[in-house]
Amino acid sequence: MTKDGSNARKSAAREHAATHQVPYTEPLRETAEPPRARVTAPVPIRTADRVLIGHVTAVWGVAWHPDGTMFASGGDNTVRLWDLATGQQTSVLNTDDGVLSVAWSPDGTTIAVGCTDGSVTFWTIATGRVITRTGYSAYVYSVAFSPDSATVATSGREQLTRPVNAVATVQLWDVATGAGTALSERPDDGGRVSYGYALAFHPSGELLACSGDSAGELEIWDLATRQRTTMRCHDTSVMTLAFSPDGRTLVTGGMVDGDREGDGTVRLWDFATRQLVATARPQARHVTAVSCSPDGRVVASSSLDPTIRLWDATTGQPLATLFGHTSDIAQHAFSPDGRVLLSAGRDSTVRLWNLD
């Protein structure tokens, strides 16, 4: 374009503006590239593939059979077994009181059940044999199997009507005989989460981790020597914890307690060095449950809202939000092949999420 041609175009534009009474602005010469906006991809939202109805009140626990073909759920006064392929119930165990926690042994033979009356039940699936033991006066919050399936760890609390004498205890149980011994106990400190509320065996089977005091301490027990070490994980109580399958990563979830804001986070730790690797921040308050995928690459968490969030286990960055429950989620677990997530909700439902 020649200079004369350019001037002629500008003159024509001015005349057009004057004729039609619209403003004319001299075009500005571009001196640099315009800034590019940063666009962050939205986190995918997924809905449940299947909703299973059977429990009549809140479902507090879920656990997979190690071959991934069936799973158990615990709530109201029942433990229910479900077939994954059909979504149908195959068996129901009725308990004397409310079910708070369930775990399936790694060898697939036994389900351990913790109830609100302080009882611990061992249900042998093949024979239907049931052994029930009383280890607490109330509230068996957590049950966990050792990797060799020989031992169950439980945590529980004395009756809340006796706050002066209340004691929180972590016990170890011999699955074959049903005999229990106390690993550790302490007077309840009056916190909203009791000592030992969350617990998990290290995949080596040599260590047991359990939540400690209301200031965010975690206890690590050497089961051979009964020696204890501690690590500070959160600003307030540790609500939930899980190890990655290779044992290298410890995942913890904290609660928000009154004015002590700044927690309610999911934290990923290098277990060997006890160093913080990443922090994820769910939108709601207390973290109610965490779980790790079989390959250790994904962490799932739930808080006091109706969603489950998936996180990158290395960076703590969000991967997806699972929406479907109508109340908060008490527990969830990845299937052995990592393709399905199972969740237990206070809305009385069990839900299955296809992660492929």
C-alpha positions as CSV (number, residue, x, y, z in Angstrom):
1,M,0.0,0.0,0.0
2,T,1.4,3.4,-1.0
3,K,1.4,6.4,1.2
4,D,-1.0,8.2,-1.1
5,G,-3.4,5.3,-1.1
6,S,-3.3,5.1,2.7
7,N,-4.1,8.8,3.0
8,A,-7.0,8.4,0.5
9,R,-8.5,5.6,2.7
10,K,-8.2,7.7,5.8
11,S,-9.9,10.7,4.1
12,A,-12.8,8.5,2.8
13,A,-13.3,7.2,6.4
14,R,-13.4,10.8,7.8
15,E,-16.0,11.8,5.2
16,H,-18.1,8.7,5.9
17,A,-18.0,9.5,9.7
18,A,-19.0,13.1,9.1
19,T,-21.9,12.1,6.8
20,H,-23.3,9.5,9.2
21,Q,-22.5,11.4,12.4
22,V,-20.4,8.7,13.9
23,P,-17.0,9.3,15.7
24,Y,-13.9,8.5,13.8
25,T,-10.7,7.4,15.5
26,E,-7.3,7.4,13.9
27,P,-6.0,3.8,13.9
28,L,-3.1,3.2,16.3
29,R,0.1,1.7,15.0
30,E,0.7,-1.7,16.7
31,T,4.1,-1.6,18.5
32,A,4.0,-5.0,20.3
33,E,2.0,-8.2,20.5
34,P,-1.1,-7.9,22.7
35,P,-0.8,-9.8,26.0
36,R,-2.2,-13.4,26.0
37,A,-4.8,-14.3,28.6
38,R,-4.0,-17.3,30.8
39,V,-6.7,-20.0,30.5
40,T,-6.9,-22.7,33.1
41,A,-8.7,-25.8,32.0
42,P,-11.7,-26.6,34.2
43,V,-11.5,-29.6,36.5
44,P,-13.7,-32.4,35.0
45,I,-16.9,-33.2,36.9
46,R,-18.1,-36.8,36.9
47,T,-21.3,-38.4,38.1
48,A,-21.8,-41.8,39.7
49,D,-22.3,-44.7,37.3
50,R,-24.3,-46.7,39.7
51,V,-26.2,-46.0,42.9
52,L,-26.9,-49.0,45.2
53,I,-29.8,-48.8,47.6
54,G,-30.1,-51.1,50.6
55,H,-29.0,-49.4,53.8
56,V,-31.7,-47.4,55.6
57,T,-29.4,-44.9,57.3
58,A,-25.9,-43.5,56.8
59,V,-23.3,-45.8,55.3
60,W,-20.1,-45.4,57.2
61,G,-17.7,-47.9,55.6
62,V,-16.9,-49.7,52.4
63,A,-14.2,-52.3,51.5
64,W,-13.2,-54.3,48.4
65,H,-12.6,-58.0,48.2
66,P,-9.0,-58.3,47.0
67,D,-10.0,-59.8,43.6
68,G,-12.2,-56.8,42.9
69,T,-15.3,-58.8,42.0
70,M,-17.3,-57.9,45.1
71,F,-17.3,-55.4,48.0
72,A,-18.8,-54.8,51.4
73,S,-20.6,-51.8,52.9
74,G,-21.4,-51.1,56.5
75,G,-24.1,-48.9,58.0
76,D,-27.3,-48.9,60.0
77,N,-27.2,-52.4,61.8
78,T,-25.9,-54.3,58.8
79,V,-22.9,-55.2,56.7
80,R,-23.9,-56.0,53.1
81,L,-22.0,-57.8,50.4
82,W,-22.4,-56.8,46.8
83,D,-21.6,-58.3,43.5
84,L,-19.8,-55.8,41.3
85,A,-21.0,-57.2,37.9
86,T,-24.7,-57.2,38.8
87,G,-24.9,-54.6,41.6
88,Q,-26.9,-57.1,43.6
89,Q,-26.6,-57.9,47.3
90,T,-25.3,-61.4,47.9
91,S,-25.3,-61.6,51.7
92,V,-26.2,-59.5,54.8
93,L,-24.8,-59.7,58.3
94,N,-27.1,-58.2,61.0
95,T,-25.4,-56.6,64.0
96,D,-26.7,-55.8,67.4
97,D,-25.8,-52.1,67.1
98,G,-24.8,-49.5,64.5
99,V,-21.9,-50.3,62.1
100,L,-19.2,-47.6,62.0
101,S,-16.3,-49.3,60.2
102,V,-15.5,-52.2,58.0
103,A,-12.4,-53.7,56.5
104,W,-11.8,-56.8,54.3
105,S,-8.7,-58.9,54.9
106,P,-6.0,-58.9,52.1
107,D,-6.4,-62.7,51.8
108,G,-10.2,-62.3,51.1
109,T,-11.4,-64.6,53.9
110,T,-12.6,-62.2,56.6
111,I,-14.4,-59.0,57.2
112,A,-13.8,-57.0,60.4
113,V,-16.6,-54.8,61.7
114,G,-16.6,-52.1,64.3
115,C,-19.9,-51.0,66.0
116,T,-21.2,-48.2,68.2
117,D,-21.7,-50.6,71.1
118,G,-17.9,-51.2,71.3
119,S,-18.0,-54.6,69.7
120,V,-15.5,-55.9,67.1
121,T,-16.8,-58.7,64.8
122,F,-14.9,-61.1,62.6
123,W,-17.0,-62.5,59.8
124,T,-15.5,-65.5,57.8
125,I,-17.2,-65.3,54.5
126,A,-16.8,-68.8,53.2
127,T,-18.2,-70.5,56.3
128,G,-20.4,-67.8,57.7
129,R,-18.6,-68.1,61.1
130,V,-19.0,-64.9,63.2
131,I,-16.9,-64.1,66.2
132,T,-17.8,-61.0,68.2
133,R,-15.7,-59.5,71.0
134,T,-16.2,-56.5,73.2
135,G,-13.2,-54.3,73.3
136,Y,-14.7,-50.9,74.2
137,S,-17.7,-49.5,75.9
138,A,-18.6,-47.5,72.8
139,Y,-17.7,-46.4,69.3
140,V,-15.2,-48.5,67.4
141,Y,-14.2,-45.8,64.9
142,S,-11.7,-47.6,62.8
143,V,-10.7,-51.1,61.8
144,A,-7.7,-52.1,59.7
145,F,-6.1,-55.4,58.6
146,S,-2.4,-56.0,58.6
147,P,-1.0,-57.0,55.2
148,D,-0.7,-60.7,56.2
149,S,-4.3,-60.7,57.3
150,A,-3.4,-62.1,60.8
151,T,-4.0,-59.0,62.8
152,V,-6.7,-56.3,63.0
153,A,-6.0,-52.9,64.6
154,T,-9.0,-51.0,66.0
155,S,-9.5,-47.7,67.7
156,G,-12.3,-46.8,70.1
157,R,-13.5,-44.6,72.9
158,E,-15.3,-45.0,76.2
159,Q,-18.8,-43.7,76.7
160,L,-19.2,-39.9,76.2
161,T,-21.3,-39.8,79.3
162,R,-18.2,-40.3,81.4
163,P,-15.9,-37.5,80.2
164,V,-13.7,-37.5,83.3
165,N,-12.8,-41.1,82.9
166,A,-13.0,-41.4,79.1
167,V,-10.1,-43.3,77.6
168,A,-9.3,-43.8,73.9
169,T,-7.5,-47.0,73.0
170,V,-5.8,-48.6,70.1
171,Q,-6.0,-52.4,70.2
172,L,-4.6,-55.3,68.2
173,W,-6.6,-58.4,67.6
174,D,-5.6,-62.0,66.6
175,V,-8.0,-62.8,63.7
176,A,-7.7,-66.6,64.3
177,T,-8.7,-66.5,68.0
178,G,-10.4,-63.2,68.4
179,A,-8.0,-62.3,71.3
180,G,-7.3,-58.6,71.7
181,T,-4.5,-56.7,73.5
182,A,-4.1,-52.9,74.0
183,L,-1.3,-51.3,72.0
184,S,-1.8,-47.8,73.5
185,E,-4.3,-45.8,75.4
186,R,-4.6,-42.3,76.8
187,P,-7.2,-40.2,78.5
188,D,-9.4,-38.4,76.1
189,D,-8.2,-34.8,75.8
190,G,-11.7,-33.4,75.2
191,G,-11.1,-32.9,71.5
192,R,-13.7,-33.6,68.8
193,V,-11.6,-36.4,67.4
194,S,-10.4,-39.1,69.7
195,Y,-6.9,-40.5,70.0
196,G,-6.5,-43.2,67.3
197,Y,-9.6,-42.1,65.4
198,A,-7.8,-42.8,62.1
199,L,-5.3,-45.7,61.7
200,A,-3.5,-47.6,58.9
201,F,-0.9,-50.3,58.6
202,H,2.2,-49.6,56.6
203,P,2.4,-52.0,53.6
204,S,5.5,-53.6,55.1
205,G,3.3,-54.7,58.1
206,E,6.0,-53.6,60.5
207,L,4.4,-50.2,61.4
208,L,1.0,-48.9,62.4
209,A,0.1,-45.2,62.1
210,C,-2.7,-43.6,64.1
211,S,-3.9,-40.1,64.8
212,G,-2.6,-38.6,68.0
213,D,-3.5,-35.5,69.9
214,S,-5.8,-32.6,68.8
215,A,-2.8,-30.5,67.7
216,G,-2.2,-32.6,64.6
217,E,0.2,-35.2,65.9
218,L,0.5,-38.6,64.2
219,E,1.9,-41.6,66.0
220,I,4.0,-44.3,64.3
221,W,4.2,-47.6,66.2
222,D,6.9,-50.2,65.6
223,L,4.9,-53.4,66.1
224,A,7.9,-55.6,66.9
225,T,9.4,-53.4,69.6
226,R,6.3,-51.4,70.6
227,Q,8.3,-48.3,70.3
228,R,6.5,-45.1,69.3
229,T,7.7,-42.1,67.2
230,T,5.6,-39.0,66.3
231,M,5.3,-36.6,63.4
232,R,3.3,-33.3,63.3
233,C,1.0,-33.4,60.2
234,H,-1.7,-30.8,60.7
235,D,-2.6,-27.8,62.8
236,T,-5.5,-29.7,64.3
237,S,-6.6,-33.3,64.6
238,V,-5.7,-35.9,61.9
239,M,-9.1,-37.1,60.7
240,T,-8.0,-39.7,58.2
241,L,-4.9,-41.3,56.8
242,A,-3.7,-43.8,54.1
243,F,-0.5,-45.2,52.8
244,S,0.3,-45.5,49.1
245,P,0.6,-49.2,48.1
246,D,4.4,-49.0,47.9
247,G,4.6,-47.3,51.3
248,R,6.6,-44.4,50.2
249,T,3.8,-41.8,50.5
250,L,1.6,-41.1,53.6
251,V,-1.6,-39.1,52.9
252,T,-3.3,-37.3,55.8
253,G,-6.5,-35.2,56.1
254,G,-7.0,-32.6,58.8
255,M,-10.1,-31.0,60.4
256,V,-11.0,-27.4,61.0
257,D,-11.5,-26.8,64.7
258,G,-13.3,-23.6,65.8
259,D,-11.1,-20.5,65.4
260,R,-8.0,-22.6,64.4
261,E,-8.5,-22.0,60.7
262,G,-5.9,-22.8,58.0
263,D,-6.2,-26.6,58.0
264,G,-8.9,-28.9,56.6
265,T,-6.2,-29.8,54.0
266,V,-5.0,-33.0,52.4
267,R,-1.3,-33.4,52.8
268,L,1.1,-35.8,51.1
269,W,4.3,-36.8,52.9
270,D,7.5,-38.6,51.9
271,F,7.2,-41.2,54.6
272,A,10.9,-42.1,54.7
273,T,12.0,-38.5,55.3
274,R,8.8,-37.3,57.0
275,Q,8.9,-34.3,54.6
276,L,5.8,-32.6,53.1
277,V,5.5,-33.2,49.4
278,A,2.3,-31.5,48.4
279,T,-0.8,-29.9,49.9
280,A,-4.3,-30.1,48.4
281,R,-7.1,-27.8,49.6
282,P,-10.7,-29.1,49.3
283,Q,-13.5,-26.6,49.4
284,A,-15.3,-27.8,52.5
285,R,-14.1,-28.1,56.1
286,H,-13.1,-31.4,57.7
287,V,-11.5,-34.0,55.5
288,T,-13.5,-37.1,56.2
289,A,-11.6,-39.7,54.1
290,V,-8.6,-40.2,51.9
291,S,-7.6,-43.1,49.7
292,C,-4.8,-44.0,47.2
293,S,-5.1,-45.6,43.8
294,P,-3.3,-48.9,43.4
295,D,-0.6,-47.3,41.2
296,G,-0.1,-44.6,43.7
297,R,-0.6,-41.8,41.2
298,V,-4.0,-40.5,42.4
299,V,-5.4,-39.6,45.8
300,A,-9.1,-39.3,46.5
301,S,-10.5,-37.1,49.3
302,S,-13.9,-36.2,50.7
303,S,-14.9,-33.4,53.0
304,L,-18.1,-32.1,54.6
305,D,-19.8,-31.7,51.2
306,P,-21.3,-34.2,48.7
307,T,-18.3,-34.4,46.5
308,I,-15.2,-36.6,46.1
309,R,-12.1,-34.9,44.7
310,L,-9.3,-36.6,42.8
311,W,-5.7,-35.2,43.1
312,D,-2.4,-35.8,41.5
313,A,-0.3,-37.6,44.1
314,T,2.9,-35.9,43.1
315,T,1.8,-32.3,42.8
316,G,-1.4,-32.1,44.7
317,Q,-3.2,-30.5,41.7
318,P,-6.9,-31.3,41.1
319,L,-7.8,-33.9,38.5
320,A,-11.6,-34.3,38.8
321,T,-14.6,-33.8,41.0
322,L,-17.1,-36.6,41.5
323,F,-20.6,-35.4,42.2
324,G,-23.6,-37.5,43.0
325,H,-24.1,-38.0,46.8
326,T,-26.6,-35.7,48.5
327,S,-24.8,-35.6,51.8
328,D,-21.1,-35.9,52.9
329,I,-19.1,-39.0,52.2
330,A,-17.8,-41.1,55.1
331,Q,-15.4,-43.4,53.2
332,H,-14.2,-44.4,49.7
333,A,-11.9,-47.0,48.2
334,F,-10.3,-47.7,44.8
335,S,-10.9,-51.1,43.3
336,P,-7.8,-53.4,43.1
337,D,-7.4,-52.6,39.4
338,G,-7.9,-48.8,40.0
339,R,-10.8,-48.6,37.5
340,V,-13.6,-48.0,39.9
341,L,-14.0,-45.9,43.1
342,L,-16.5,-47.1,45.7
343,S,-18.0,-44.6,48.2
344,A,-20.2,-44.6,51.3
345,G,-22.5,-41.7,52.0
346,R,-24.5,-40.4,54.8
347,D,-27.4,-40.2,52.3
348,S,-27.8,-44.0,52.8
349,T,-26.3,-44.9,49.4
350,V,-23.3,-46.7,48.1
351,R,-22.0,-45.4,44.8
352,L,-19.7,-46.7,42.1
353,W,-17.6,-44.3,39.9
354,N,-16.0,-45.5,36.6
355,L,-12.6,-43.9,36.4
356,D,-11.6,-45.1,32.9
